[in-house]
Amino acid sequence: MDADRERLTGLIARFISFSSKYLPDDVTAKLEELRRAESSPRARAIYDAVFRNLELAAELDRPLCQDTGLIQFFVKAGTSFPLLDQLEGILREAVIRATVHAPLRPNAVAFFDEKNSGDNTGRFTPWIDWEPVPGEGLKLYVYLAGGGCSLPGFSRVLTPLEGWNAALEAVFERVSTLAVNACPPLLIGIGLGSSADTAAKLSKKALLRFIGERNPRLPELEKEIEEGLNRIGIGPSGLTGNASVMAVHIEEAVRHPATFALGLSVGCWAHRRALIEISAGLDYRLLSHKGKTL
């Protein structure tokens, strides 16, 4: 069992390191699409710089952004996965190893004494979101949540009387004023629910969905918000252009009759979200980076 624990820890450490250096297929494809459609020479030059940056990250085996963020895991864990009871410790140790070997910038700063742990771990860090599912396998999302893309995020509980119009106004106000800090074009996650915590969590989970995968209940609404935000013309790096966002994703839960909760999470163009599937025998597939190995 110790050998299996070591094997899984090493695999996840490599997975974290890999995700800091290579964008997922869907994000790369969307950036290429936006570059082709861009009419502004300045914006096209910025997209060219983005893709040169990606080339250099691969050539030099270095993270593609200096802000490698705080690491968040979203775990769909088979209840019969053989190392399930050790997984939290494995994930923590994998973060420590990846911090050294990627290398990742140490970003875990304690709130009150303002000390940096130096290894990207600390209280509730890495953040782990658990979802038990039947079976023996494991699906693991890793998300490197940078400071810039986290700045526009918020959660707010509205009254039903304020409703959807107030929610839309809040999203557009937040994106138009703070999105430039988040390195656009952006991926926008909107969560709707009954309380601030559920809406915030759903908005972050919306960022895990691959670009192009619409919410089957709300495809037109996602499209309309995306088109409206693009009309703002924030452009790559906030220097104006045809697009403000790569996509808008909405996840919703039922709500209490007296509340209308809204959450917003934002991903930058360097949306370092990766998905791996691991079997009970510790074989793996990278679902976000097809054909790649660790």
C-alpha positions in Angstrom: 0.0 0.0 0.0 2.9 2.4 0.7 4.1 1.8 -2.8 0.7 2.6 -4.2 0.5 5.8 -2.1 3.9 6.9 -3.4 2.9 6.1 -7.0 -0.3 8.2 -6.7 1.4 11.1 -4.9 4.0 11.3 -7.7 1.4 11.1 -10.4 -0.7 13.9 -8.9 2.4 16.0 -8.3 3.3 15.7 -12.0 -0.3 16.4 -12.9 -0.2 19.7 -11.0 3.1 20.7 -12.5 1.8 19.8 -16.0 -1.3 21.9 -15.5 0.8 25.0 -14.7 2.6 24.7 -18.1 0.0 23.6 -20.6 -3.5 25.1 -21.2 -6.4 22.6 -21.6 -7.4 21.8 -25.2 -10.7 23.8 -25.0 -9.1 27.0 -23.8 -6.3 26.8 -26.4 -8.9 26.2 -29.1 -11.0 29.2 -28.0 -8.0 31.5 -27.8 -7.1 30.5 -31.4 -10.7 31.2 -32.5 -10.7 34.7 -30.9 -7.3 35.5 -32.4 -8.6 34.6 -35.9 -11.8 36.7 -35.4 -10.0 39.8 -33.9 -10.1 42.9 -36.1 -7.9 45.2 -34.0 -4.1 45.0 -34.9 -3.2 45.8 -31.3 -5.4 43.0 -30.0 -4.0 40.6 -32.6 -0.5 41.4 -31.4 -1.5 40.6 -27.8 -2.9 37.3 -28.9 0.3 36.6 -30.8 2.2 37.3 -27.6 0.0 34.9 -25.7 0.7 32.1 -28.0 4.4 32.9 -28.0 4.2 32.7 -24.2 2.7 29.2 -24.5 5.4 28.1 -26.8 8.1 29.3 -24.5 6.5 27.6 -21.5 6.6 24.3 -23.3 10.1 24.8 -24.6 11.6 25.9 -21.3 9.4 23.6 -19.2 8.3 26.5 -17.0 4.8 27.6 -15.8 3.1 29.8 -18.4 2.2 32.5 -15.8 4.3 33.7 -12.9 1.2 33.7 -10.7 0.7 29.9 -10.3 -2.2 30.7 -7.9 -3.5 28.7 -4.9 -4.4 25.1 -5.8 -7.9 23.9 -5.6 -9.0 20.3 -6.1 -12.5 19.1 -7.1 -12.7 15.4 -6.5 -15.3 13.0 -7.8 -14.2 10.0 -5.7 -15.4 6.5 -6.2 -16.5 5.2 -2.8 -14.4 2.0 -3.4 -11.3 3.8 -4.6 -8.5 1.9 -2.8 -6.6 5.0 -1.4 -9.7 7.1 -0.6 -9.0 7.3 3.1 -5.5 8.6 2.4 -6.4 10.9 -0.5 -6.4 14.2 1.4 -2.8 13.6 2.7 -1.8 12.5 -0.8 -3.1 15.7 -2.4 -1.4 17.9 0.2 2.0 16.1 -0.3 1.6 16.3 -4.1 1.2 20.1 -3.8 4.4 20.4 -1.8 6.3 18.4 -4.3 4.9 20.3 -7.3 5.8 23.6 -5.7 9.5 22.5 -5.8 9.6 20.7 -9.1 7.3 22.8 -11.4 8.3 25.2 -9.7 5.2 27.0 -8.4 5.4 30.4 -6.7 4.6 30.1 -3.0 1.3 31.9 -2.6 -0.2 30.6 0.7 -0.2 33.5 3.1 -1.9 33.2 6.6 -4.5 35.8 7.1 -3.5 37.3 10.4 0.2 36.8 10.9 0.8 37.3 7.1 3.4 34.5 6.9 3.9 32.6 3.7 4.1 28.8 4.3 6.6 28.5 1.4 5.0 25.3 0.0 1.5 26.4 -1.1 -0.1 24.6 1.8 -1.9 25.9 4.9 -5.2 26.1 6.6 -7.8 24.6 4.2 -5.1 24.8 1.5 -5.1 23.1 -0.9 -8.8 23.5 -1.0 -10.5 20.2 -1.6 -14.1 19.8 -2.8 -15.5 16.3 -2.4 -18.2 14.6 -4.4 -18.6 10.8 -3.6 -19.8 8.7 -6.5 -20.2 4.9 -7.0 -17.3 3.0 -8.3 -13.6 2.3 -7.9 -12.2 5.2 -10.0 -11.3 8.8 -9.4 -11.9 11.9 -11.4 -9.7 14.8 -10.2 -9.9 18.4 -11.4 -7.1 20.7 -10.4 -7.5 24.5 -10.7 -4.7 27.0 -10.2 -6.6 30.0 -9.0 -4.5 33.1 -9.6 -4.9 36.4 -7.7 -5.9 38.4 -10.7 -8.7 36.1 -11.8 -10.0 35.9 -8.2 -10.3 39.7 -7.8 -13.7 40.1 -9.6 -15.3 37.2 -7.7 -18.2 37.9 -5.3 -21.4 36.4 -3.8 -24.5 38.3 -3.0 -28.0 37.5 -1.8 -30.7 39.5 -3.4 -34.4 39.6 -2.7 -36.8 38.0 -5.2 -38.2 41.5 -5.9 -34.7 42.5 -7.1 -34.5 39.3 -9.0 -32.7 38.5 -12.3 -32.4 42.1 -13.5 -30.4 43.0 -10.4 -28.3 39.9 -10.8 -27.4 40.7 -14.4 -26.6 44.3 -13.5 -24.2 43.1 -10.7 -22.4 40.7 -13.2 -22.0 43.4 -15.8 -20.9 46.0 -13.3 -18.3 43.7 -11.8 -16.9 42.5 -15.1 -16.7 46.0 -16.6 -14.9 47.5 -13.6 -12.6 44.7 -12.4 -12.1 42.3 -15.3 -9.0 44.1 -16.5 -7.2 42.8 -13.4 -8.1 39.2 -14.4 -6.2 39.1 -17.7 -9.0 38.9 -20.2 -10.5 37.3 -22.3 -12.2 35.7 -19.4 -14.2 32.6 -18.5 -17.2 33.7 -16.5 -18.8 31.3 -14.0 -22.2 32.3 -12.6 -23.8 30.4 -9.7 -27.5 30.8 -8.7 -29.0 29.4 -5.5 -30.6 30.1 -2.2 -27.6 31.3 -0.1 -24.2 33.0 -0.6 -22.2 29.9 -0.1 -24.1 27.7 -2.5 -24.1 30.4 -5.2 -20.4 30.9 -4.8 -19.6 27.2 -5.0 -21.7 26.7 -8.1 -20.0 29.7 -9.8 -16.6 28.1 -9.2 -17.9 24.7 -10.5 -19.1 26.4 -13.6 -15.5 27.2 -14.4 -14.7 23.5 -14.5 -17.0 22.9 -17.5 -15.3 22.7 -20.8 -15.8 25.7 -23.1 -18.5 24.8 -25.6 -20.5 22.7 -23.2 -23.7 24.6 -22.6 -25.9 24.2 -19.6 -28.8 22.3 -21.3 -31.4 24.2 -19.4 -29.9 27.6 -20.0 -28.1 27.7 -23.4 -29.7 30.8 -24.7 -29.1 32.7 -21.5 -25.4 31.8 -21.4 -25.1 32.9 -25.0 -27.0 36.2 -24.4 -24.8 37.2 -21.5 -21.6 36.2 -23.4 -22.6 38.4 -26.3 -23.5 41.3 -24.0 -20.2 41.1 -22.2 -18.3 40.9 -25.5 -20.0 44.1 -26.7 -18.2 45.9 -23.9 -15.0 45.3 -25.9 -12.5 44.8 -23.1 -10.2 42.8 -25.4 -7.1 40.8 -24.5 -5.2 42.2 -21.5 -7.9 44.9 -21.2 -6.5 47.0 -24.1 -9.8 46.8 -26.1 -10.8 44.3 -28.8 -13.7 42.3 -30.2 -14.0 39.9 -27.2 -14.2 40.3 -23.4 -14.9 36.7 -22.6 -14.1 33.2 -23.8 -17.4 31.9 -22.5 -20.2 32.3 -19.9 -21.2 29.2 -17.8 -24.2 29.1 -15.4 -24.9 26.5 -12.8 -28.1 26.8 -10.8 -29.8 25.2 -7.8 -33.3 25.7 -6.5 -33.8 28.6 -4.2 -35.8 29.5 -1.1 -38.9 31.6 -1.9 -37.4 34.5 0.0 -33.9 34.7 -1.5 -32.2 35.0 -4.8 -28.5 34.3 -4.4 -25.8 35.1 -7.0 -22.2 34.1 -7.2 -19.5 35.1 -9.7 -16.2 33.4 -10.4 -13.8 34.4 -13.1 -11.0 32.6 -14.9 -8.3 34.4 -16.8 -7.1 33.6 -20.4 -4.5 31.3 -18.7 -7.3 29.2 -17.4 -5.2 26.4 -15.8 -7.9 23.8 -15.2 -7.1 20.2 -15.8 -9.0 16.9 -15.4 -7.5 13.5 -14.9 -9.2 10.1 -14.6 -7.4 7.5 -12.4 -8.4 3.9 -12.2 -8.3 1.7 -9.1 -5.0 0.2 -10.5 -3.6 3.8 -10.8 -3.6 3.9 -14.6 -4.7 7.4 -15.8 -6.1 9.4 -18.7 -5.8 13.1 -19.1 -9.3 14.2 -20.2 -8.5 17.9 -20.6 -5.3 17.4 -22.6 -6.1 14.7 -25.1 -3.1 12.5 -26.1 -0.7 14.0 -23.5 1.1 12.0 -20.8 2.7 12.9 -17.5 
